[in-house]
Amino acid sequence: MIDAGLPLVQGLTILAEQTENKTFKRILKGVVKDVEGGSSLAEAMEKHPDVFDSLFVNLVAAGEVGGILDTILQRLAAYIEKAEKLKSKIKGAMTYPMVVVVIAIIVIAVIMIFVIPVFQDMFASFGKALPVPTQIVVAMSHFTTENILYIIGVLILLAFVFKKYRGTTGGRKATDNLALKLPIFGPLLKKVAVARFSRTLGTMISSGVPIITALEIVAKTSGNVVLEEVILDVRSSIAEGQPIAEPLSENNIFPNMVVQMIAVGEATGALDTMLEKIADFYDDEVDVAVEAMTSMLEPLLMVFLGGAIGGLVIAMYLPIFGMAAAMGS
């Protein structure tokens, strides 16, 4: 609308009227009121940090100062769409194994609590010692049935303790660091971190935001404490006069190729363009990594699910097979 020549207040008013979400409608009306009262659009948005984060506000401020607000908003829209696409890829990759594991736990719990006791009553009439695998499964069923409330309570307590621990500074750092070192998910998370860093920093630099300010905002929006510390260290080094590539090379998150490309972009004055190319490349890398991870996890999860449930079923049928063999002989 701004690109088409509509005044800012009129454009915001139209957006507020078209918005179905009541909370967002109320926020937009507040932004309109502040702008009409003399505030800049960035200042009006800054009052609603839950909706408009520091990245959004700083880019809008740069657009207003430079007289290119329409261009900045288009860049923001493209950035947010790509960021959401990247986030959806990661959620999709995490959802499949989680669903399979949850289904496996539910099925095993149902077998343990409801199915095995029925078999146990039938085995009691055999009058013979049960095979060792069957005895183990029966004992597990006994334990689960008698302590199900305690088991649920312990799981809830562990989840609560983990949430509290992650809420601390040390806990957040430890869990974020562990996530980056996980065998399968770690490399994927590093690729995501590089793509997000490059996309965000490139968007801000190309929009005219000073690199020191841009790095501070990128650090806050990184989503990982370990990466945030790395970026803040880079910011401090740049403030002391070092080039951006040098401090980036001193950690194991950014690959050497990325550091070299950033160094070239910095030397040629095309850092924003180089960062966009890195972001595009690592977006594709994330696609490949997600497909590879899914392809690898599918058979592993199927083996786990089939092995766990199949093992329980076989253990419960062993006495029946034994009895049939004895009757046949």
N, C-alpha and C positions, 0 to 999 in steps of 0.2 A: 504493500500500500504506500509506503514511503517512496519507493522507487517510482510508483505511478504518479507521485506528486501530491498525495493527500497529506494534510497537516498531521503532526504527530498525535495531538490530542484526539483528533477525529479518528485516526487509525486505531488508537488504543480503545476508544469508546466502542467502535464497531466490534473489535475483538472481544471486549467485555460482554457485549450483547449477544454475541454468537456462542460464547463459551457455555457449555452445559454443566461443567463442574462448578458447584456452588462456591466452594472454597476459593478456587482459582478466579472465579468471577468477582468475588469480593476483593481479592488481592489486586486484580486489574483495575477495579474501580478506585481503590486506594492509590494506585500508581497514577491514574488519570487526575485525581484530586491534587496530588502532590505536584505533578507537572503543571497543572493549571495555577497552582500557588507559587510557581516560580522555580521549583526544583528542576534539576536536569533529570533526564530519564535514568541515568546511572544512579543518581542519589535516591530517586524514588524506588528503584529496584533494590537498592542496598538495604532498605528497611525490611525486606522479606528474604532473609538469607536461606530459609528452608526451601524456597522456590528458585531464587536467582543466586547461584553461588558466586564466589569471588571471581572465578574465571569469567562468568557471564557479565558481571558488573564491570570488570576492568576492560573487557573488550568493547562493551557499549560505551564506556567513558572515552576510550580511544577513538571510537567512531564518531562520537559527538565533537571531540576536539578537532579531529581531522576533517570533519564535514563529509564523512563517508559512512554514515550510520547504516544506510541501506546495504552497502557492500559488506559491512561487518556483520549485520544480522544474517545475511545470506551465508557467510562463512560459518557463523555460529550454528545455523540450521544444518549445514553440511557436516560440521564437526560432531554435533550431537547425534545426528542420524548414524554416522559411522561408529561413534562410541557405543551407541545402543546396540548396533548390529554386532559389534565385537563382544559386548556383554552377553547378548543372547546366545552367541556361539559357546561361550564358557558355561553358561547355565545349562545349555543343551548337553554339553559334554559331561557335566556333573550329574545331571538328572538321571540319565539311564542307569549307571551303576548303583545309584542310591535307591532307585525304584526296585531294581532286581534284588538288592540286599534286603530291603524292607519286606518284599514279598516272601523271600526265603525265610526270614525270621518269623513272619506271621504263620506261614505254612508249617514250619517246624514246631512252633508253639502249639498250634492246633493239634498236630499229631501227638505231641508229648502229653498234652493235657486231656484230650478227649479220645483219641484213637487207641493209644498204647494201653491205658487201663482196661479197655474192653478185651484186648488180646491177653492181658495178664490174667484176667478172670478165667479165660478159656484155658490158658496154660496151667493154671492151678489144678485143673482136673486131670492133667496128664499123669501126675505123680512121678515125673522124672526130672532130673536136673536139667536146667536150661543151658543152651550153649553160651559161652562166655560173651559173645557180642550181644546176645539177647539180654543177658543179665545186666550188662553195662547200660543198655538202652532203658531197661525197666527201672534201674536205679536212678538214671537221669530223669525219667518221667516222674518217679516218686519225689525227687528233690524239687523239680519244677512245680509240680502240683501243690506240694506242701508249703513252698516258699514263694509262690508267684507274687504275692503282695510285697514281700521284702525285695524281690528282684526288681519289680517296677519302681519301688521307692529308692533303691540304690541307683538305678539308671537316671531317675529324675534328679537325685542329689548330685550325681556326677555331672549332669548337664548344667545344673545350677552353679556348681563349683567352677566348671570350665568357663562359663559365661562371666563369672565374677573375676576369675584369673585373667581372662582375656581383656577385661575392662581396665586392668592395671597397666601402667606403662611398660613394666618389665614383661608381663604376660603377653601383651600385644606384640612386643618385639620378638619374644621367643617363638610364638606361634606363627608370626609372619615369616620369620627366618626359617622355621621348620617347613612351612608350605613351599618355599622356594627350593628346598633341598629334597623334596619328595621324589621318589624314583620316576614316576610316570607324570604326575601333575606339575612337578617343579619346573622342568624345561618349558612346559606350556605356559605356566604363569610368568616366566621370565620373558617369553616372546610377547605376551600380552602387555607386560610392563613396558617393554621397549616401544611397542606400537603406540601405547597410550601416551608415553612421555614424548615421543617424536611428534605425534599428531597435535597434542596440546601446545607444546612449545612452538612448533611451526606455525600454528594458527595465531598464537599471540604475537610472535615476532613479525609475521606478515601483516598484522593489524596495527603495528606501530607501538606495541607495549614494550617498554625497556626490558632488556634481557634479565636484569637483576630482579625486577618485579615479576617478570614472567616465570622465572625459576622458583620463586617463593610460592606462587600460586600453583605451579605444576607440582611442587612438593606436597602441598596441602591436599591436592586432588588425586594423588597417586594411588591411594587406597591400600598402601603397604608401608609400614613404619620403617622397615629396612631401606626400601627405595627412597622414602622421604628423607632419611638421614643422608643418603648418598647425594641426592639432589641438593640438599642444603649445604653439604660440603663443597659441591661444585660451585654453588652460588658464592660461598665465602672465598673460594679460590679466584673466581672471576673478579670479585670486588677488590682483590689484592693485585689484579693485573694479569693473571694467568689466562691463557686461552681455554675455551670450554672443553676441548678434546682431552687436554692433559689430565685433569682430575677424573674425567670419566673413565680413563684407562686404568685407574688404580683400584677398580673393584671388579668382581666377577659377574656382574649383572649384564653389563653392556659388552657385547662381543667386539672383537678387534675390528671387524668389518664396519660396524656402526661407528666406532670411534674414528676410524680413518675417513669415512664419508663425512662425518661432522667436521673433521679437521679441514677437509677439502672445501666444504661449504663455507666454513668460516674464513678460509684464506681467499676465496674467490668472491666473497660478499653475497653469496647465495645460500646462506644457512637455512632460511625458511623453506626454500625449494628443496634442498637436500633432506631436510627433516620430513617433508611431505612424502618424498620418494622412499625414505626409510620406513615411514608409517605404512605406506601402501604395500611395500615388500613384506613387512612383518604381519600385516593383515592376512596376506596370502599364506604366509608361514603358519599362522594360527589355524587357518582353514585346513591345511595339510596335516598339522599336528593333531587337530581334533579328529579328523577322519582316521588317521593312523591309530590314535588312542582308542577310538570306538571299535575299530576292527580288531585290535588286540584284546580289548576288554570283553568283547562279546563271547568268544569261546571260553575265556577264563571264567567268566561269570556263569556260563551255562554248565561248565564242568563243576564249579562250586555248588550250584543249585542242584544239579542232577546227582552229584556225589553225596551231598548232605541228606537229601530226601530219599534217594535210592538206597543209601546205606541204612537208614532207619527202617525202610520197608523190608530189605533183605534180612536185617537182624530179627525182625518180628516174624518172618516166614521160615526162618531156619528150623525152629522146633516142629513146624508143620511138615516141612520136607523130611526131617528126621523120622517123624512118626510114620509118614507115608512109606519111607524106605524100609522101616522095621516091619510094617504090615505086609509089604511086598515080599520080604524075605521069609 
